[in-house]
Amino acid sequence: MTAFTTSRSITSSMRVLKLVEVRIDGFKRRLDVVHSLLKPLDSLVQFAVGNLQDVPFFRLRILIFNLENNVVISHH
């Protein structure tokens, strides 16, 4: 392998690495968005679980039903 082909393959490897980096960065950003969307839901679930003892069973079922519907609606 000559020095020229070596430097060319290094350059193309760097380009590929940069592309992968950009993709990972974009994926991380999307994950952050999803996480920020789920955060309020998470605290709501924790609140519901925290108050489990105080909530009658049928009201809990309604709460879970509403939570599931809200998740479905917000993801479409």
Distance bins in CASP14 RR format, pairs under 12 A and 6 or more apart:
PFRMAT RR
TARGET T0000
AUTHOR 0000-0000-0000
RMODE 2
METHOD distances of the structure
MODEL  1
1 7 0 0 0 0 0 1 0 0 0 0 0
1 8 0 0 0 0 1 0 0 0 0 0 0
1 9 0 0 0 0 1 0 0 0 0 0 0
1 10 0 0 0 0 0 1 0 0 0 0 0
2 8 0 0 0 0 1 0 0 0 0 0 0
2 9 0 0 0 0 0 1 0 0 0 0 0
3 9 0 0 0 0 0 1 0 0 0 0 0
3 10 0 0 0 0 0 1 0 0 0 0 0
4 10 0 0 0 0 0 1 0 0 0 0 0
4 11 0 0 0 0 0 1 0 0 0 0 0
5 11 0 0 0 0 0 1 0 0 0 0 0
5 12 0 0 0 0 0 1 0 0 0 0 0
6 12 0 0 0 0 0 1 0 0 0 0 0
6 13 0 0 0 0 0 1 0 0 0 0 0
7 13 0 0 0 0 0 1 0 0 0 0 0
7 14 0 0 0 0 0 1 0 0 0 0 0
8 14 0 0 0 0 0 1 0 0 0 0 0
8 15 0 0 0 0 0 1 0 0 0 0 0
9 15 0 0 0 0 0 1 0 0 0 0 0
9 16 0 0 0 0 0 1 0 0 0 0 0
10 16 0 0 0 0 0 1 0 0 0 0 0
10 17 0 0 0 0 0 1 0 0 0 0 0
11 17 0 0 0 0 0 1 0 0 0 0 0
11 18 0 0 0 0 0 1 0 0 0 0 0
12 18 0 0 0 0 0 1 0 0 0 0 0
12 19 0 0 0 0 0 1 0 0 0 0 0
13 19 0 0 0 0 0 1 0 0 0 0 0
13 20 0 0 0 0 0 1 0 0 0 0 0
14 20 0 0 0 0 0 1 0 0 0 0 0
14 21 0 0 0 0 0 1 0 0 0 0 0
15 21 0 0 0 0 0 1 0 0 0 0 0
15 22 0 0 0 0 0 1 0 0 0 0 0
16 22 0 0 0 0 0 1 0 0 0 0 0
16 23 0 0 0 0 0 1 0 0 0 0 0
17 23 0 0 0 0 0 1 0 0 0 0 0
17 24 0 0 0 0 0 1 0 0 0 0 0
18 24 0 0 0 0 0 1 0 0 0 0 0
18 25 0 0 0 0 0 1 0 0 0 0 0
19 25 0 0 0 0 0 1 0 0 0 0 0
19 26 0 0 0 0 0 1 0 0 0 0 0
20 26 0 0 0 0 0 1 0 0 0 0 0
20 27 0 0 0 0 0 1 0 0 0 0 0
21 27 0 0 0 0 0 1 0 0 0 0 0
21 28 0 0 0 0 0 1 0 0 0 0 0
22 28 0 0 0 0 0 1 0 0 0 0 0
22 29 0 0 0 0 0 1 0 0 0 0 0
23 29 0 0 0 0 0 1 0 0 0 0 0
23 30 0 0 0 0 0 1 0 0 0 0 0
24 30 0 0 0 0 0 1 0 0 0 0 0
24 31 0 0 0 0 0 1 0 0 0 0 0
25 31 0 0 0 0 0 1 0 0 0 0 0
25 32 0 0 0 0 0 1 0 0 0 0 0
26 32 0 0 0 0 1 0 0 0 0 0 0
26 33 0 0 0 0 1 0 0 0 0 0 0
27 33 0 0 0 0 0 1 0 0 0 0 0
27 34 0 0 0 0 0 1 0 0 0 0 0
28 34 0 0 0 0 0 1 0 0 0 0 0
28 35 0 0 0 0 0 1 0 0 0 0 0
29 35 0 0 0 0 0 1 0 0 0 0 0
29 36 0 0 0 0 0 1 0 0 0 0 0
30 36 0 0 0 0 0 1 0 0 0 0 0
30 37 0 0 0 0 0 1 0 0 0 0 0
31 37 0 0 0 0 0 1 0 0 0 0 0
31 38 0 0 0 0 0 1 0 0 0 0 0
32 38 0 0 0 0 0 1 0 0 0 0 0
32 39 0 0 0 0 0 1 0 0 0 0 0
33 39 0 0 0 0 0 1 0 0 0 0 0
34 41 0 0 0 0 0 1 0 0 0 0 0
34 42 0 0 0 0 0 1 0 0 0 0 0
34 71 0 0 0 0 0 1 0 0 0 0 0
34 74 0 0 0 0 0 1 0 0 0 0 0
34 75 0 0 0 0 1 0 0 0 0 0 0
35 41 0 0 0 0 0 1 0 0 0 0 0
35 42 0 0 0 0 1 0 0 0 0 0 0
36 42 0 0 0 0 0 1 0 0 0 0 0
37 70 0 0 0 0 0 1 0 0 0 0 0
37 71 0 0 0 0 1 0 0 0 0 0 0
37 74 1 0 0 1 0 0 0 0 0 0 0
37 75 0 0 0 0 1 0 0 0 0 0 0
38 44 0 0 0 0 0 1 0 0 0 0 0
38 45 0 0 0 0 1 0 0 0 0 0 0
38 67 0 0 0 0 0 1 0 0 0 0 0
38 70 0 0 0 0 0 1 0 0 0 0 0
38 71 0 0 0 0 1 0 0 0 0 0 0
38 74 0 0 0 0 1 0 0 0 0 0 0
38 75 0 0 0 0 0 1 0 0 0 0 0
39 45 0 0 0 0 0 1 0 0 0 0 0
39 46 0 0 0 0 0 1 0 0 0 0 0
40 46 0 0 0 0 0 1 0 0 0 0 0
40 47 0 0 0 0 0 1 0 0 0 0 0
40 67 0 0 0 0 0 1 0 0 0 0 0
40 70 0 0 0 0 0 1 0 0 0 0 0
40 71 0 0 0 0 0 1 0 0 0 0 0
40 74 0 0 0 0 0 1 0 0 0 0 0
41 47 0 0 0 0 0 1 0 0 0 0 0
41 48 0 0 0 0 0 1 0 0 0 0 0
41 66 0 0 0 0 0 1 0 0 0 0 0
41 67 1 0 0 1 0 0 0 0 0 0 0
41 68 0 0 0 0 0 1 0 0 0 0 0
41 70 1 0 0 1 0 0 0 0 0 0 0
41 71 1 0 0 1 0 0 0 0 0 0 0
41 72 0 0 0 0 0 1 0 0 0 0 0
41 73 0 0 0 0 0 1 0 0 0 0 0
41 74 0 0 0 0 1 0 0 0 0 0 0
41 75 0 0 0 0 0 1 0 0 0 0 0
42 48 0 0 0 0 0 1 0 0 0 0 0
42 49 0 0 0 0 0 1 0 0 0 0 0
42 67 0 0 0 0 0 1 0 0 0 0 0
42 71 0 0 0 0 0 1 0 0 0 0 0
43 49 0 0 0 0 0 1 0 0 0 0 0
43 50 0 0 0 0 0 1 0 0 0 0 0
43 67 0 0 0 0 0 1 0 0 0 0 0
44 50 0 0 0 0 0 1 0 0 0 0 0
44 51 0 0 0 0 0 1 0 0 0 0 0
44 63 0 0 0 0 1 0 0 0 0 0 0
44 64 0 0 0 0 0 1 0 0 0 0 0
44 66 0 0 0 0 1 0 0 0 0 0 0
44 67 1 0 0 1 0 0 0 0 0 0 0
44 70 0 0 0 0 1 0 0 0 0 0 0
44 71 0 0 0 0 0 1 0 0 0 0 0
45 51 0 0 0 0 0 1 0 0 0 0 0
45 52 0 0 0 0 0 1 0 0 0 0 0
45 60 0 0 0 0 0 1 0 0 0 0 0
45 63 0 0 0 0 1 0 0 0 0 0 0
45 64 0 0 0 0 1 0 0 0 0 0 0
45 66 0 0 0 0 0 1 0 0 0 0 0
45 67 1 0 0 1 0 0 0 0 0 0 0
45 68 0 0 0 0 0 1 0 0 0 0 0
45 70 0 0 0 0 0 1 0 0 0 0 0
45 71 0 0 0 0 0 1 0 0 0 0 0
46 52 0 0 0 0 0 1 0 0 0 0 0
47 54 0 0 0 0 0 1 0 0 0 0 0
47 55 0 0 0 0 0 1 0 0 0 0 0
47 63 0 0 0 0 1 0 0 0 0 0 0
47 67 0 0 0 0 0 1 0 0 0 0 0
48 54 0 0 0 0 0 1 0 0 0 0 0
48 55 1 0 0 1 0 0 0 0 0 0 0
48 59 0 0 0 0 0 1 0 0 0 0 0
48 60 1 0 0 1 0 0 0 0 0 0 0
48 61 0 0 0 0 0 1 0 0 0 0 0
48 62 0 0 0 0 0 1 0 0 0 0 0
48 63 1 0 1 0 0 0 0 0 0 0 0
48 64 1 0 0 1 0 0 0 0 0 0 0
48 66 0 0 0 0 0 1 0 0 0 0 0
48 67 1 0 0 1 0 0 0 0 0 0 0
49 55 0 0 0 0 1 0 0 0 0 0 0
49 60 0 0 0 0 1 0 0 0 0 0 0
49 63 0 0 0 0 0 1 0 0 0 0 0
49 64 0 0 0 0 0 1 0 0 0 0 0
49 67 0 0 0 0 0 1 0 0 0 0 0
50 60 0 0 0 0 0 1 0 0 0 0 0
50 63 0 0 0 0 0 1 0 0 0 0 0
51 59 0 0 0 0 0 1 0 0 0 0 0
51 60 0 0 0 0 1 0 0 0 0 0 0
51 63 0 0 0 0 1 0 0 0 0 0 0
52 59 0 0 0 0 0 1 0 0 0 0 0
52 60 1 0 0 1 0 0 0 0 0 0 0
52 63 0 0 0 0 0 1 0 0 0 0 0
52 64 0 0 0 0 0 1 0 0 0 0 0
53 60 0 0 0 0 0 1 0 0 0 0 0
54 60 0 0 0 0 0 1 0 0 0 0 0
55 61 0 0 0 0 1 0 0 0 0 0 0
55 62 0 0 0 0 1 0 0 0 0 0 0
55 63 1 0 0 1 0 0 0 0 0 0 0
55 64 0 0 0 0 0 1 0 0 0 0 0
56 62 0 0 0 0 1 0 0 0 0 0 0
56 63 0 0 0 0 0 1 0 0 0 0 0
57 63 0 0 0 0 0 1 0 0 0 0 0
57 64 0 0 0 0 0 1 0 0 0 0 0
58 64 0 0 0 0 0 1 0 0 0 0 0
58 65 0 0 0 0 0 1 0 0 0 0 0
59 65 0 0 0 0 0 1 0 0 0 0 0
59 66 0 0 0 0 0 1 0 0 0 0 0
60 66 0 0 0 0 0 1 0 0 0 0 0
60 67 0 0 0 0 0 1 0 0 0 0 0
61 67 0 0 0 0 0 1 0 0 0 0 0
61 68 0 0 0 0 0 1 0 0 0 0 0
62 68 0 0 0 0 0 1 0 0 0 0 0
62 69 0 0 0 0 0 1 0 0 0 0 0
63 69 0 0 0 0 0 1 0 0 0 0 0
63 70 0 0 0 0 0 1 0 0 0 0 0
64 70 0 0 0 0 0 1 0 0 0 0 0
64 71 0 0 0 0 0 1 0 0 0 0 0
65 71 0 0 0 0 0 1 0 0 0 0 0
65 72 0 0 0 0 0 1 0 0 0 0 0
66 72 0 0 0 0 0 1 0 0 0 0 0
66 73 0 0 0 0 0 1 0 0 0 0 0
67 73 0 0 0 0 0 1 0 0 0 0 0
67 74 0 0 0 0 0 1 0 0 0 0 0
68 74 0 0 0 0 0 1 0 0 0 0 0
68 75 0 0 0 0 0 1 0 0 0 0 0
69 75 0 0 0 0 0 1 0 0 0 0 0
69 76 0 0 0 0 0 1 0 0 0 0 0
70 76 0 0 0 0 0 1 0 0 0 0 0
END
